[in-house]
C-alpha cells in the first residue's frame, strides 16, 4: 500500500456506516454535559481522533483537566479550520478566545510522551520501521522573533531570513505510513568571524597575552548546526521503538559529527554520497609477511567504479550495483548501492547511496532511501493544511508549541484516515479531502444546533454521505 495525496480515501460505504451511528454517539455525549456536545459536534465514531487523544491524555501524568480539554479542542479545531491556523482564526472556529489560545501555548506540554504513546497505537511492530530526519525552512517575519536567522530555503534555492525546524519521523516501509515524532527549532548562532587579512595586521604588534587567547580560541571547536541536529537525535532516541535500526537522511547529514551521534544512538546511517566522496577500495589480496597488513587497494574514483557486483536493472538504462568500501570521512566500512544511469549523450552517471550496515543489500538501501521522501509529504501537508508556518507569536516557547501541535494534528488525521480505510484498494491519503470532510461535518452540526433542526431526520437521511463528502477529491 502506498500513500500519495492525489485522491480521496473516504468511501461512501464508510460514511453511510458512520452516519447511522452518529445519533447514538450524540445521545451518549449529552449525558456528559454541554461541553462534550460542543466538542464532538464535528467528529464521528469510535475511530475519531479525539478518542485516541483522550485515551493518550489519560495515560499521561502531570496534566490538569483544563489542559486536557484544551488539547482536545485544539487538535480537532486545527483539522477543520480554513485559512491560517493562528490564534485569531482558531478562536473563530471554536468556543475559546484568542487570549485563551495564547495563554495555553505558554504552558508546558510533554509532546514527547504523547508521541511515545501514539506510536504504540499507530505503528505495526511486525512491519519494517525506519527513522528519517530532515529540516524545513519556515518563513517568519519580525525583528524580535526568537531563533530568526539565515537558513537555506529549498523552494527559493538560496539562503533567506526565517526559521528552521528539524523533524524526526518514523516510516513503515511496506505501507509508506509516516508519522513525525519530534520537532525542534534550529537555534540561532552568531556568524563565524573570517580570518583577518595579513595586509591589515601587518605592522601591528601583538602581545603574548593576545597570542595565547587566539591560540585558545582556535583550539576550541566551534558548534555548528550539525551539532544541533546530532543533539536533536540523541534527545529523541528514547521515543523511537527498539526495533528501529536505521536512520535515513539526505546527503547533507553525511558528516563525521552526525555519524558519531547516530552510532552512539545504536543506529545505522543510510544516506547519499557526493560525487567526489573520499573512499578507498578494501584490499582483499594476500597479506605481507613483513610489516603491517595492507588495508586499502587504492582510492575510489566515483565516476569510474570497479569491482562492482551487479544486482538488477531498475528500469531500462538504470542498473543497480553494490560494493563494500572504506569511508575516510566516517572512518568505517560502508556498503554502496550504486545506481548507474546512461545519459542521452552516452555518458554514465553514478548515484551513490550507502549504509553503514553491511548486512543490508543494495535493493534494501534503495528501498529505505526512497521511503525517506515521506517526510517531505509531512512538511508539505503541515504547511498547507495544519498551519506549520502560521504561528502568530515571536516567543520561542509558543513557536515550539505551535510546531508540535501542527505536526501532531497531521499525525492524528493520517491515523484516523488509515483506520477508516476498509476497501481492498490501496490506501490513499489526501489531507485536502480529510479537512474538507471535517469542515462539512462541523458546519452540518452547527446548522443542526443553531437552527433547531431534527438531528435524527438529517443524520439518518440516505444522502448524508454525499453531503459530508461534498468538495472532497474523487477516488
Number of C-alpha atoms within 10 A of each C-alpha: 11 12 18 15 15 15 17 21 26 27 16 14 12 14 17 19 12 19 21 17 15 19 18 12 17 18 11 13 18 13 10 10 10 10 12 15 17 17 18 20 20 21 22 21 19 13 16 20 23 22 15 20 19 14 12 17 22 12 11 13 9 8 14 10 10 9 15 16 15 16 18 19 19 19 21 24 25 24 25 24 24 17 13 20 26 22 20 15 17 23 19 13 17 17 12 15 15 16 12 12 17 16 10 16 20 15 11 12 16 13 16 17 16 18 21 17 19 21 19 11 13 20 19 11 15 8 13 16 24 23 27 26 22 21 21 20 22 20 15 19 12 10 8 10 16 17 18 24 20 17 18 18 18 12 8 8 8 10 13 16 16 19 25 24 17 18 25 25 22 27 26 21 21 13 15 20 25 28 28 23 25 26 23 18 23 22 15 15 13 6 8 8 6 6 6 8 8 8 7 8 10 8 8 7 7 9 8 9 9 10 11 11 11 11 11 10 11 10 9 8 7 9 9 11 12 17 14 17 25 18 13 21 22 14 13 15 18 12 16 20 17 10 12 18 17 20 24 28 21 17 14 13 21 20 12 14 16 21 20 12 18 19 12 13 17 12 18 19 23 28 24 21 19 13 13 10 14 16 21 19 21 17 14 10 10 8 12 9 7 6 7 8 11 13 14 15 13 11 13 19 15 19 13 9 12 11 10 14 14 13 15 12 13 13 9 8 12 16 17 22 20 22 20 20 21 21 18 13 14 18 11 10 19 21 24 29 28 26 21 19 19 15 11 8 6 8 9 16 17 20 18 22 23 26 27 22 17 15 9 14 18 25 16 13 23 21 13 23 23 13 22 27 18 22 23 13 15 19 18 14 19 21 18 17 23 31 23 24 21 21 20 16 19 17 15 16 14 20 24 17 20 23 23 22 21 25 24 23 21 21 24 22 21 21 23 18 23 19 12 19 17 15 12 6 9 13 23 20 24 23 26 18 22 24 20 21 23 22 21 20 19 20 16 19 20 15 12 15 14 8 9 9 12 10 17 12 10 16 21 16 13 13 11 19 22 13 13 22 23 14 13 21 17 13 11
